[in-house]
Amino acid sequence: MRRRALLGLALTLAAASVSGTARAGDVDTMLAAPPPSATEAAVVTASPAGPTEARRLPRLGVMADAGLPDGANASLVFRPLRWLRVHGGGGYNMVSEGIRAGATVVPFGMGPSATLETGHYFDGNANGVVQRFAGQSFSSPLLQRVGYDYTNFHLGLDFGYRRVTFFVHGGMSYVRAQVHNLDSVVSSQASAASDGNGTTSVSIKQDPTVQAWFPSAKLGLIVYF
């Protein structure tokens, strides 16, 4: 009886010893495993760069274009959205300097576009330009002060959008101008027609305003930085 009790106790102690050894081996295996490398940790913890960062477009740029009635212009461009850009700058039409501002909507970032612009050219002497074609003897008081306001309503095509954009725009333009020195021209013609014998006199107290709509177009290039 005593032998059986001792044998049972020995078997119990042996089983407990084996179980403890197995658990200790598991712990030792876990402790012996190498820690993750810095690259693996970076892969796990670092979040991937979003597609928005990769596709971010430059917002500022410069634009050069030429056409009618715009003349030649240089402008600064700001693009707050992929489909919208605004611009402002100055120009020259071979007579005087001017200013212009506008906005362009490009629904798909490139391709079809719609532009609205308004500008003003200050008064300048246009006789020099006309003399290149009519000769140095030509001179008219009507051309001594030529300036105008204009507004463009254009549709067009824009090619490229990230760093460089080339565009062709066309449509209709509204132009408003004042005719200066018309009083002196009419008076001199009336005096010449009467040969100094008549008493007819013509007086224009205010410079008349001329307004017109006509087709217009331009070419341009934008470089973003």
GIZI-V79318 format. One record per pair of residues at least 12 apart in sequence whose ideal C-beta (glycine too) atoms are under 10 Angstrom apart, sorted by the first residue. I is the first residue (numbers start at 1). J is the second residue. D is the distance in Angstrom with one decimal. If there is no record, write none. Layout:
BEGIN
i:I j:J d:D
i:I j:J d:D
END
This chain:
BEGIN
i:55 j:82 d:8.8
i:55 j:162 d:9.2
i:56 j:82 d:9.8
i:57 j:79 d:6.6
i:57 j:81 d:9.1
i:57 j:82 d:6.0
i:57 j:109 d:8.3
i:57 j:161 d:7.2
i:57 j:162 d:6.1
i:57 j:163 d:9.0
i:57 j:224 d:7.4
i:58 j:77 d:9.9
i:58 j:79 d:7.6
i:58 j:162 d:7.5
i:58 j:163 d:6.9
i:58 j:223 d:9.6
i:58 j:224 d:4.0
i:58 j:225 d:6.1
i:59 j:77 d:8.7
i:59 j:78 d:6.2
i:59 j:79 d:5.0
i:59 j:80 d:6.7
i:59 j:81 d:9.3
i:59 j:85 d:9.0
i:59 j:224 d:7.6
i:59 j:225 d:9.6
i:60 j:76 d:7.4
i:60 j:77 d:6.9
i:60 j:78 d:6.2
i:60 j:79 d:7.7
i:60 j:224 d:6.8
i:60 j:225 d:6.3
i:61 j:75 d:9.2
i:61 j:76 d:7.7
i:61 j:77 d:4.2
i:61 j:78 d:8.1
i:61 j:79 d:7.1
i:61 j:85 d:8.2
i:61 j:87 d:8.8
i:61 j:163 d:8.6
i:61 j:164 d:9.0
i:61 j:165 d:8.2
i:61 j:222 d:5.2
i:61 j:223 d:5.7
i:61 j:224 d:3.7
i:61 j:225 d:6.3
i:62 j:74 d:7.1
i:62 j:75 d:7.2
i:62 j:76 d:6.3
i:62 j:77 d:6.6
i:62 j:87 d:9.3
i:62 j:89 d:8.6
i:62 j:221 d:9.1
i:62 j:222 d:7.2
i:62 j:223 d:5.7
i:62 j:224 d:8.4
i:62 j:225 d:7.8
i:63 j:75 d:4.5
i:63 j:76 d:7.6
i:63 j:77 d:5.0
i:63 j:85 d:8.8
i:63 j:87 d:5.7
i:63 j:88 d:9.8
i:63 j:89 d:7.3
i:63 j:104 d:9.8
i:63 j:165 d:8.5
i:63 j:167 d:9.1
i:63 j:220 d:6.0
i:63 j:221 d:7.0
i:63 j:222 d:4.6
i:63 j:223 d:7.9
i:63 j:224 d:9.7
i:64 j:89 d:9.2
i:64 j:219 d:9.5
i:64 j:220 d:6.5
i:64 j:221 d:5.6
i:64 j:222 d:8.2
i:64 j:223 d:8.6
i:65 j:87 d:9.4
i:65 j:89 d:9.6
i:65 j:91 d:8.8
i:65 j:100 d:9.6
i:65 j:167 d:7.9
i:65 j:169 d:8.2
i:65 j:218 d:5.2
i:65 j:219 d:6.4
i:65 j:220 d:3.0
i:65 j:221 d:7.2
i:65 j:222 d:8.7
i:66 j:91 d:8.8
i:66 j:93 d:10.0
i:66 j:218 d:6.2
i:66 j:219 d:6.3
i:66 j:220 d:7.5
i:66 j:221 d:9.9
i:67 j:152 d:8.8
i:67 j:154 d:9.3
i:67 j:168 d:9.7
i:67 j:169 d:7.6
i:67 j:170 d:8.5
i:67 j:173 d:9.4
i:67 j:216 d:6.5
i:67 j:217 d:5.5
i:67 j:218 d:2.4
i:67 j:219 d:6.6
i:67 j:220 d:8.0
i:68 j:93 d:8.8
i:68 j:150 d:9.5
i:68 j:152 d:10.0
i:68 j:173 d:7.8
i:68 j:175 d:9.8
i:68 j:214 d:8.6
i:68 j:215 d:8.9
i:68 j:216 d:5.5
i:68 j:217 d:7.1
i:68 j:218 d:7.4
i:69 j:93 d:7.6
i:69 j:98 d:9.7
i:69 j:119 d:8.1
i:69 j:121 d:8.2
i:69 j:148 d:7.2
i:69 j:149 d:9.8
i:69 j:150 d:4.8
i:69 j:151 d:9.6
i:69 j:152 d:8.0
i:69 j:173 d:5.5
i:69 j:174 d:9.5
i:69 j:175 d:5.7
i:69 j:177 d:10.0
i:69 j:212 d:9.9
i:69 j:214 d:8.2
i:69 j:216 d:6.1
i:69 j:218 d:9.4
i:70 j:91 d:6.2
i:70 j:93 d:7.8
i:70 j:98 d:8.5
i:70 j:100 d:6.7
i:70 j:102 d:9.8
i:70 j:117 d:7.7
i:70 j:119 d:6.7
i:70 j:121 d:9.4
i:70 j:150 d:7.6
i:70 j:152 d:7.2
i:70 j:169 d:9.7
i:70 j:173 d:8.5
i:70 j:216 d:7.7
i:70 j:217 d:9.5
i:70 j:218 d:5.6
i:70 j:220 d:9.3
i:71 j:90 d:9.9
i:71 j:91 d:4.7
i:71 j:92 d:5.6
i:71 j:93 d:3.2
i:71 j:94 d:7.1
i:71 j:95 d:8.5
i:71 j:96 d:9.3
i:71 j:97 d:9.3
i:71 j:98 d:6.7
i:71 j:100 d:9.0
i:71 j:119 d:8.8
i:71 j:121 d:7.2
i:71 j:150 d:9.9
i:71 j:218 d:9.5
i:72 j:90 d:9.9
i:72 j:91 d:5.8
i:72 j:92 d:5.6
i:72 j:93 d:7.5
i:72 j:94 d:8.6
i:72 j:98 d:10.0
i:72 j:218 d:9.6
i:73 j:87 d:8.9
i:73 j:88 d:9.9
i:73 j:89 d:5.7
i:73 j:90 d:6.9
i:73 j:91 d:3.6
i:73 j:92 d:8.1
i:73 j:93 d:9.4
i:73 j:98 d:8.0
i:73 j:99 d:9.2
i:73 j:100 d:5.8
i:73 j:102 d:9.9
i:73 j:117 d:9.4
i:73 j:119 d:8.0
i:73 j:218 d:8.6
i:73 j:220 d:8.2
i:74 j:89 d:5.2
i:74 j:90 d:6.6
i:74 j:91 d:7.3
i:74 j:92 d:9.2
i:74 j:100 d:10.0
i:75 j:87 d:4.3
i:75 j:88 d:5.9
i:75 j:89 d:3.0
i:75 j:90 d:7.8
i:75 j:91 d:8.4
i:75 j:99 d:9.8
i:75 j:100 d:7.1
i:75 j:101 d:8.2
i:75 j:102 d:8.5
i:75 j:117 d:9.8
i:75 j:220 d:9.0
i:75 j:222 d:8.9
i:76 j:88 d:6.2
i:76 j:89 d:6.0
i:77 j:89 d:8.9
i:77 j:104 d:9.1
i:77 j:165 d:8.9
i:77 j:222 d:5.7
i:77 j:223 d:8.9
i:77 j:224 d:7.4
i:78 j:103 d:9.9
i:79 j:104 d:9.4
i:79 j:106 d:9.5
i:79 j:109 d:10.0
i:79 j:161 d:8.9
i:79 j:165 d:9.6
i:79 j:222 d:9.0
i:79 j:224 d:7.3
i:81 j:105 d:9.5
i:81 j:106 d:9.6
i:81 j:109 d:9.5
i:82 j:106 d:7.9
i:82 j:107 d:9.7
i:82 j:108 d:8.9
i:82 j:109 d:4.8
i:82 j:110 d:9.4
i:82 j:161 d:7.3
i:82 j:162 d:9.9
i:83 j:104 d:9.3
i:83 j:105 d:6.3
i:83 j:106 d:5.3
i:83 j:107 d:5.5
i:83 j:108 d:7.3
i:83 j:109 d:6.1
i:83 j:110 d:9.7
i:83 j:113 d:9.3
i:83 j:161 d:9.5
i:84 j:103 d:7.0
i:84 j:104 d:7.4
i:84 j:105 d:5.9
i:84 j:106 d:7.6
i:84 j:107 d:9.7
i:85 j:102 d:9.4
i:85 j:103 d:7.2
i:85 j:104 d:5.2
i:85 j:105 d:8.5
i:85 j:106 d:7.4
i:85 j:113 d:9.4
i:85 j:115 d:9.5
i:85 j:158 d:9.4
i:85 j:161 d:9.6
i:85 j:165 d:8.7
i:85 j:222 d:7.8
i:85 j:224 d:9.5
i:86 j:101 d:7.6
i:86 j:102 d:7.2
i:86 j:103 d:4.7
i:86 j:104 d:7.8
i:87 j:100 d:8.1
i:87 j:101 d:6.9
i:87 j:102 d:5.9
i:87 j:103 d:7.6
i:87 j:104 d:7.6
i:87 j:115 d:9.4
i:87 j:117 d:8.3
i:87 j:220 d:9.6
i:87 j:222 d:8.4
i:88 j:100 d:7.1
i:88 j:101 d:4.1
i:88 j:102 d:7.8
i:88 j:103 d:9.9
i:88 j:117 d:9.8
i:88 j:119 d:9.8
i:89 j:101 d:7.9
i:89 j:102 d:9.7
i:89 j:119 d:9.6
i:90 j:119 d:9.3
i:91 j:119 d:7.1
i:91 j:120 d:9.9
i:91 j:121 d:7.7
i:92 j:121 d:8.7
i:92 j:124 d:9.6
i:93 j:119 d:9.8
i:93 j:121 d:5.6
i:93 j:124 d:8.2
i:93 j:126 d:9.3
i:93 j:129 d:9.1
i:93 j:146 d:9.2
i:93 j:147 d:9.6
i:93 j:148 d:9.0
i:94 j:124 d:8.9
i:94 j:126 d:8.3
i:94 j:128 d:8.6
i:94 j:129 d:5.3
i:94 j:132 d:9.5
i:95 j:121 d:7.2
i:95 j:122 d:9.2
i:95 j:123 d:8.8
i:95 j:124 d:4.1
i:95 j:125 d:7.2
i:95 j:126 d:4.8
i:95 j:127 d:9.5
i:95 j:128 d:8.1
i:95 j:129 d:6.1
i:95 j:130 d:9.9
i:95 j:143 d:8.8
i:95 j:146 d:5.6
i:95 j:147 d:8.1
i:95 j:148 d:9.8
i:96 j:121 d:5.5
i:96 j:122 d:4.9
i:96 j:123 d:6.4
i:96 j:124 d:2.8
i:96 j:125 d:8.2
i:96 j:126 d:8.5
i:96 j:145 d:9.5
i:96 j:146 d:7.4
i:96 j:147 d:6.3
i:96 j:148 d:9.8
i:97 j:120 d:9.9
i:97 j:121 d:7.4
i:97 j:122 d:6.0
i:97 j:124 d:7.9
i:98 j:119 d:5.7
i:98 j:120 d:5.7
i:98 j:121 d:3.7
i:98 j:122 d:6.4
i:98 j:124 d:9.3
i:98 j:147 d:8.2
i:98 j:148 d:8.8
i:98 j:149 d:9.5
i:98 j:150 d:9.0
i:99 j:118 d:9.5
i:99 j:119 d:6.2
i:99 j:120 d:5.8
i:99 j:121 d:8.4
i:99 j:122 d:8.5
i:100 j:117 d:6.0
i:100 j:118 d:7.1
i:100 j:119 d:3.3
i:100 j:120 d:7.7
i:100 j:121 d:9.1
i:100 j:150 d:8.5
i:100 j:152 d:8.9
i:101 j:116 d:9.8
i:101 j:117 d:7.0
i:101 j:118 d:6.5
i:101 j:119 d:7.4
i:101 j:120 d:9.9
i:102 j:115 d:6.1
i:102 j:116 d:5.9
i:102 j:117 d:3.0
i:102 j:118 d:6.8
i:102 j:119 d:8.0
i:102 j:151 d:9.2
i:102 j:152 d:7.2
i:102 j:154 d:9.1
i:103 j:115 d:7.2
i:103 j:116 d:5.9
i:103 j:117 d:7.8
i:104 j:116 d:8.0
i:104 j:117 d:8.6
i:104 j:154 d:8.6
i:104 j:156 d:8.5
i:104 j:158 d:7.7
i:104 j:165 d:9.7
i:104 j:167 d:8.1
i:104 j:169 d:8.3
i:104 j:220 d:10.0
i:104 j:222 d:9.6
i:106 j:156 d:9.4
i:106 j:157 d:9.7
i:106 j:158 d:5.4
i:106 j:161 d:7.3
i:106 j:165 d:8.7
i:106 j:167 d:9.0
i:108 j:158 d:9.3
i:108 j:161 d:8.9
i:109 j:158 d:8.5
i:109 j:160 d:9.7
i:109 j:161 d:4.7
i:109 j:162 d:9.0
i:109 j:165 d:9.8
i:110 j:157 d:8.6
i:110 j:158 d:5.3
i:110 j:159 d:6.5
i:110 j:160 d:6.2
i:110 j:161 d:4.3
i:110 j:162 d:9.2
i:110 j:165 d:7.3
i:110 j:167 d:9.5
i:111 j:156 d:9.8
i:111 j:157 d:6.5
i:111 j:158 d:6.5
i:111 j:159 d:8.2
i:111 j:161 d:9.1
i:112 j:155 d:7.3
i:112 j:156 d:7.7
i:112 j:157 d:6.5
i:112 j:158 d:8.0
i:113 j:154 d:8.2
i:113 j:155 d:7.1
i:113 j:156 d:5.1
i:113 j:157 d:6.9
i:113 j:158 d:4.8
i:113 j:165 d:9.6
i:113 j:167 d:6.8
i:113 j:168 d:9.6
i:113 j:169 d:7.2
i:114 j:153 d:8.4
i:114 j:154 d:7.2
i:114 j:155 d:5.7
i:114 j:156 d:7.9
i:114 j:169 d:9.1
i:114 j:171 d:8.9
i:115 j:152 d:6.6
i:115 j:153 d:7.9
i:115 j:154 d:4.3
i:115 j:155 d:7.7
i:115 j:156 d:6.7
i:115 j:158 d:9.6
i:115 j:167 d:8.6
i:115 j:169 d:5.6
i:115 j:170 d:9.9
i:115 j:171 d:8.0
i:115 j:218 d:9.3
i:115 j:220 d:9.8
i:116 j:151 d:7.6
i:116 j:152 d:7.1
i:116 j:153 d:6.4
i:116 j:154 d:7.9
i:116 j:171 d:9.8
i:117 j:150 d:8.2
i:117 j:151 d:6.9
i:117 j:152 d:4.3
i:117 j:153 d:8.6
i:117 j:154 d:7.5
i:117 j:169 d:9.2
i:117 j:173 d:8.9
i:117 j:218 d:9.6
i:118 j:149 d:7.5
i:118 j:150 d:7.1
i:118 j:151 d:4.7
i:118 j:152 d:7.6
i:118 j:174 d:9.2
i:119 j:148 d:9.0
i:119 j:149 d:7.3
i:119 j:150 d:5.5
i:119 j:151 d:7.9
i:119 j:152 d:8.0
i:119 j:173 d:9.8
i:120 j:147 d:7.5
i:120 j:148 d:7.6
i:120 j:149 d:5.0
i:120 j:150 d:7.7
i:120 j:176 d:9.7
i:121 j:146 d:8.1
i:121 j:147 d:5.1
i:121 j:148 d:5.6
i:121 j:149 d:8.0
i:121 j:150 d:7.8
i:121 j:175 d:9.9
i:121 j:177 d:8.9
i:122 j:145 d:9.6
i:122 j:146 d:9.7
i:122 j:147 d:5.3
i:122 j:148 d:9.6
i:123 j:144 d:8.6
i:123 j:145 d:4.3
i:123 j:146 d:6.5
i:123 j:147 d:4.0
i:123 j:148 d:9.3
i:123 j:177 d:9.8
i:123 j:178 d:8.8
i:123 j:180 d:7.5
i:124 j:143 d:9.4
i:124 j:144 d:9.0
i:124 j:145 d:7.6
i:124 j:146 d:6.0
i:124 j:147 d:6.6
i:125 j:139 d:9.7
i:125 j:143 d:6.8
i:125 j:144 d:5.3
i:125 j:145 d:7.3
i:125 j:146 d:7.4
i:126 j:140 d:8.7
i:126 j:142 d:8.9
i:126 j:143 d:4.2
i:126 j:144 d:7.9
i:126 j:145 d:8.7
i:126 j:146 d:4.3
i:126 j:147 d:9.6
i:127 j:139 d:5.2
i:127 j:140 d:6.6
i:127 j:141 d:9.2
i:127 j:142 d:9.4
i:127 j:143 d:4.8
i:127 j:144 d:6.7
i:127 j:146 d:9.1
i:128 j:143 d:9.0
i:129 j:143 d:8.3
i:129 j:146 d:9.1
i:130 j:143 d:6.2
i:130 j:146 d:10.0
i:131 j:143 d:9.6
i:140 j:181 d:8.5
i:140 j:185 d:7.5
i:141 j:180 d:7.9
i:141 j:181 d:3.9
i:141 j:182 d:8.3
i:141 j:183 d:9.3
i:141 j:184 d:5.5
i:141 j:185 d:5.5
i:141 j:188 d:8.6
i:142 j:179 d:6.4
i:142 j:180 d:7.2
i:142 j:181 d:5.8
i:142 j:182 d:6.6
i:142 j:184 d:9.2
i:142 j:185 d:6.0
i:143 j:180 d:9.2
i:143 j:181 d:8.8
i:144 j:180 d:6.9
i:144 j:181 d:6.1
i:145 j:178 d:8.3
i:145 j:179 d:9.0
i:145 j:180 d:4.1
i:145 j:181 d:6.9
i:145 j:207 d:9.0
i:146 j:177 d:7.4
i:146 j:178 d:9.5
i:146 j:179 d:9.1
i:146 j:180 d:8.0
i:147 j:177 d:6.7
i:147 j:178 d:7.6
i:147 j:180 d:8.8
i:148 j:175 d:5.4
i:148 j:176 d:6.4
i:148 j:177 d:3.8
i:148 j:178 d:8.3
i:148 j:210 d:8.5
i:148 j:211 d:9.9
i:148 j:212 d:9.7
i:149 j:174 d:8.5
i:149 j:175 d:7.2
i:149 j:176 d:4.8
i:149 j:177 d:7.4
i:149 j:178 d:9.6
i:149 j:211 d:9.7
i:150 j:173 d:5.6
i:150 j:174 d:6.6
i:150 j:175 d:4.8
i:150 j:176 d:7.5
i:150 j:177 d:8.9
i:150 j:212 d:9.9
i:150 j:216 d:8.3
i:151 j:172 d:9.3
i:151 j:173 d:6.6
i:151 j:174 d:4.7
i:151 j:175 d:8.2
i:151 j:176 d:8.6
i:151 j:213 d:9.9
i:152 j:169 d:7.8
i:152 j:170 d:9.5
i:152 j:171 d:6.7
i:152 j:172 d:7.9
i:152 j:173 d:5.0
i:152 j:174 d:8.3
i:152 j:175 d:9.9
i:152 j:216 d:6.1
i:152 j:217 d:9.6
i:152 j:218 d:8.2
i:153 j:171 d:5.0
i:153 j:172 d:5.3
i:153 j:173 d:7.3
i:153 j:174 d:7.8
i:153 j:213 d:9.5
i:153 j:216 d:8.9
i:154 j:167 d:9.5
i:154 j:168 d:9.6
i:154 j:169 d:4.1
i:154 j:170 d:6.0
i:154 j:171 d:3.9
i:154 j:172 d:8.1
i:154 j:173 d:8.3
i:154 j:216 d:7.4
i:154 j:217 d:7.9
i:154 j:218 d:7.7
i:155 j:168 d:10.0
i:155 j:169 d:7.1
i:155 j:170 d:7.0
i:155 j:171 d:5.6
i:155 j:172 d:9.9
i:156 j:168 d:5.4
i:156 j:169 d:3.4
i:156 j:170 d:6.3
i:156 j:171 d:7.9
i:156 j:217 d:8.7
i:156 j:218 d:8.7
i:156 j:219 d:9.6
i:156 j:220 d:9.2
i:157 j:169 d:8.2
i:157 j:170 d:9.7
i:158 j:220 d:9.3
i:158 j:222 d:8.5
i:160 j:221 d:9.6
i:160 j:222 d:8.5
i:160 j:224 d:9.8
i:161 j:222 d:9.2
i:161 j:224 d:8.8
i:162 j:224 d:7.2
i:163 j:222 d:9.2
i:163 j:223 d:6.9
i:163 j:224 d:5.3
i:163 j:225 d:8.1
i:164 j:221 d:7.3
i:164 j:222 d:7.0
i:164 j:223 d:5.6
i:164 j:224 d:7.4
i:165 j:220 d:8.3
i:165 j:221 d:7.3
i:165 j:222 d:4.2
i:165 j:223 d:8.1
i:165 j:224 d:7.8
i:166 j:219 d:7.9
i:166 j:220 d:7.4
i:166 j:221 d:5.4
i:166 j:222 d:7.9
i:167 j:218 d:8.5
i:167 j:219 d:7.4
i:167 j:220 d:5.1
i:167 j:221 d:7.8
i:167 j:222 d:7.4
i:168 j:217 d:7.6
i:168 j:218 d:8.0
i:168 j:219 d:5.8
i:168 j:220 d:8.2
i:169 j:216 d:8.7
i:169 j:217 d:6.7
i:169 j:218 d:5.5
i:169 j:219 d:8.0
i:169 j:220 d:7.3
i:170 j:215 d:7.3
i:170 j:216 d:6.8
i:170 j:217 d:3.8
i:170 j:218 d:7.6
i:170 j:219 d:9.8
i:171 j:215 d:7.5
i:171 j:216 d:6.5
i:171 j:217 d:7.8
i:171 j:218 d:9.9
i:172 j:213 d:5.8
i:172 j:214 d:7.2
i:172 j:215 d:6.3
i:172 j:216 d:6.7
i:173 j:212 d:8.8
i:173 j:213 d:7.2
i:173 j:214 d:6.3
i:173 j:215 d:7.7
i:173 j:216 d:3.9
i:173 j:217 d:9.3
i:173 j:218 d:10.0
i:174 j:211 d:7.3
i:174 j:212 d:7.6
i:174 j:213 d:5.6
i:174 j:214 d:8.7
i:174 j:216 d:9.6
i:175 j:210 d:8.0
i:175 j:211 d:7.2
i:175 j:212 d:5.3
i:175 j:213 d:7.8
i:175 j:214 d:7.2
i:175 j:216 d:9.0
i:176 j:209 d:6.6
i:176 j:210 d:7.3
i:176 j:211 d:5.0
i:176 j:212 d:8.1
i:177 j:207 d:9.8
i:177 j:208 d:9.7
i:177 j:209 d:7.2
i:177 j:210 d:5.2
i:177 j:211 d:8.0
i:177 j:212 d:8.5
i:178 j:206 d:9.2
i:178 j:207 d:4.7
i:178 j:208 d:7.2
i:178 j:209 d:5.4
i:178 j:210 d:7.5
i:179 j:204 d:9.3
i:179 j:207 d:5.8
i:179 j:208 d:5.2
i:179 j:209 d:7.7
i:179 j:210 d:6.0
i:180 j:207 d:5.4
i:180 j:208 d:9.6
i:181 j:204 d:9.7
i:181 j:207 d:8.1
i:182 j:202 d:9.9
i:182 j:204 d:5.5
i:182 j:206 d:9.6
i:182 j:207 d:6.6
i:182 j:208 d:6.4
i:183 j:202 d:7.9
i:183 j:203 d:6.6
i:183 j:204 d:4.1
i:183 j:205 d:7.8
i:183 j:206 d:9.1
i:183 j:207 d:8.2
i:184 j:204 d:9.1
i:185 j:202 d:9.9
i:185 j:204 d:9.3
i:186 j:201 d:9.8
i:186 j:202 d:4.8
i:186 j:203 d:8.6
i:186 j:204 d:6.3
i:187 j:200 d:10.0
i:187 j:201 d:7.0
i:187 j:202 d:5.7
i:187 j:203 d:7.5
i:187 j:204 d:8.5
i:188 j:202 d:9.9
i:189 j:202 d:8.5
i:190 j:202 d:5.0
END
